[in-house]
Amino acid sequence: MFNVPWIEWVGYSASAMIAISLLMTDIHRIRVINTIGCILFIIYGIGVGAYPVAIANAIIIIINIYHIFKLKKAS
């Protein structure tokens, strides 16, 4: 358990952040926590050579940022 490479801990943290974001009810908080999870998944994807994971999460970050700005503008 404690011999797990650091990059796997990043992957576990990313998964946890995404799961936590799905428990939120406030849409702004969902987007922010999901973005943090996506950033961690980008680090993980690059670290393990899973570039499709990194690219998909980069796209999700752009979508999240767009919606965060849209929410800020509406309020």
Long-range contacts (C-beta under 8 A, 24 or more apart in sequence): 7-43, 7-44, 7-47, 7-48, 10-40, 10-43, 10-44, 10-47, 11-40, 11-41, 11-44, 11-48, 13-40, 14-38, 14-40, 14-41, 14-43, 14-44, 27-67, 27-71, 28-68, 28-71, 31-64, 31-67, 31-68, 31-71, 32-64, 32-68, 34-60, 34-64, 35-60, 35-61, 35-64, 35-65, 35-68, 38-64
